[in-house]
């Protein structure tokens, strides 16, 4: 998904951690 890519560029750490925690 291109949406995830956009988050990575914006906040690879903040978003990544949030996604992992959400899962």
C-alpha distance matrix in Angstrom:
0.0 3.8 5.4 5.9 7.1 9.4 10.7 11.6 13.5 15.2 16.1 15.1 18.0 18.3 14.7 14.4 17.7 16.9 13.9 16.2 19.1 17.4 16.6
3.8 0.0 3.8 5.5 5.1 6.5 9.0 10.0 11.0 12.7 14.5 14.0 17.3 17.6 14.2 14.6 18.1 17.4 15.0 17.7 20.4 19.0 18.8
5.4 3.8 0.0 3.8 5.4 5.3 6.6 8.9 10.4 10.9 12.4 12.5 15.4 15.0 11.5 12.6 15.8 14.5 12.4 15.6 17.9 16.2 16.6
5.9 5.5 3.8 0.0 3.8 5.4 5.2 6.3 8.9 9.9 10.4 9.6 12.4 12.5 9.0 9.2 12.7 11.9 9.7 12.4 15.1 14.0 14.2
7.1 5.1 5.4 3.8 0.0 3.8 5.4 5.1 6.5 8.8 10.0 9.1 12.6 13.4 10.5 10.7 14.4 14.4 12.6 15.0 17.9 17.3 17.4
9.4 6.5 5.3 5.4 3.8 0.0 3.8 5.4 5.4 6.3 8.7 9.2 12.6 12.7 10.1 11.5 15.0 14.4 13.4 16.3 18.6 17.9 18.8
10.7 9.0 6.6 5.2 5.4 3.8 0.0 3.8 5.4 4.9 5.8 6.6 9.4 9.0 6.3 8.2 11.4 10.8 10.2 13.2 15.2 14.8 16.0
11.6 10.0 8.9 6.3 5.1 5.4 3.8 0.0 3.8 5.5 5.3 4.1 7.7 8.9 6.9 7.2 10.8 11.5 10.8 12.9 15.4 15.8 16.5
13.5 11.0 10.4 8.9 6.5 5.4 5.4 3.8 0.0 3.8 5.8 6.0 9.6 10.7 9.6 10.6 13.8 14.5 14.3 16.5 18.8 19.2 20.2
15.2 12.7 10.9 9.9 8.8 6.3 4.9 5.5 3.8 0.0 3.8 6.5 9.1 8.9 8.2 10.4 13.0 13.1 13.7 16.3 17.9 18.2 19.9
16.1 14.5 12.4 10.4 10.0 8.7 5.8 5.3 5.8 3.8 0.0 3.8 5.4 5.3 5.4 7.5 9.6 10.2 11.4 13.5 14.9 15.7 17.5
15.1 14.0 12.5 9.6 9.1 9.2 6.6 4.1 6.0 6.5 3.8 0.0 3.8 6.0 5.7 5.5 8.3 10.0 10.4 11.7 13.9 15.1 16.1
18.0 17.3 15.4 12.4 12.6 12.6 9.4 7.7 9.6 9.1 5.4 3.8 0.0 3.8 5.6 5.1 6.0 8.4 9.9 10.5 11.9 13.9 15.3
18.3 17.6 15.0 12.5 13.4 12.7 9.0 8.9 10.7 8.9 5.3 6.0 3.8 0.0 3.8 5.6 5.5 6.2 8.8 10.2 10.7 12.2 14.4
14.7 14.2 11.5 9.0 10.5 10.1 6.3 6.9 9.6 8.2 5.4 5.7 5.6 3.8 0.0 3.8 5.5 5.0 6.1 8.5 9.8 10.3 12.2
14.4 14.6 12.6 9.2 10.7 11.5 8.2 7.2 10.6 10.4 7.5 5.5 5.1 5.6 3.8 0.0 3.8 5.4 5.2 6.2 8.5 9.8 10.7
17.7 18.1 15.8 12.7 14.4 15.0 11.4 10.8 13.8 13.0 9.6 8.3 6.0 5.5 5.5 3.8 0.0 3.8 5.5 5.1 6.0 8.4 9.9
16.9 17.4 14.5 11.9 14.4 14.4 10.8 11.5 14.5 13.1 10.2 10.0 8.4 6.2 5.0 5.4 3.8 0.0 3.8 5.5 5.1 6.0 8.6
13.9 15.0 12.4 9.7 12.6 13.4 10.2 10.8 14.3 13.7 11.4 10.4 9.9 8.8 6.1 5.2 5.5 3.8 0.0 3.8 5.5 5.0 6.2
16.2 17.7 15.6 12.4 15.0 16.3 13.2 12.9 16.5 16.3 13.5 11.7 10.5 10.2 8.5 6.2 5.1 5.5 3.8 0.0 3.8 5.5 5.2
19.1 20.4 17.9 15.1 17.9 18.6 15.2 15.4 18.8 17.9 14.9 13.9 11.9 10.7 9.8 8.5 6.0 5.1 5.5 3.8 0.0 3.8 5.4
17.4 19.0 16.2 14.0 17.3 17.9 14.8 15.8 19.2 18.2 15.7 15.1 13.9 12.2 10.3 9.8 8.4 6.0 5.0 5.5 3.8 0.0 3.8
16.6 18.8 16.6 14.2 17.4 18.8 16.0 16.5 20.2 19.9 17.5 16.1 15.3 14.4 12.2 10.7 9.9 8.6 6.2 5.2 5.4 3.8 0.0
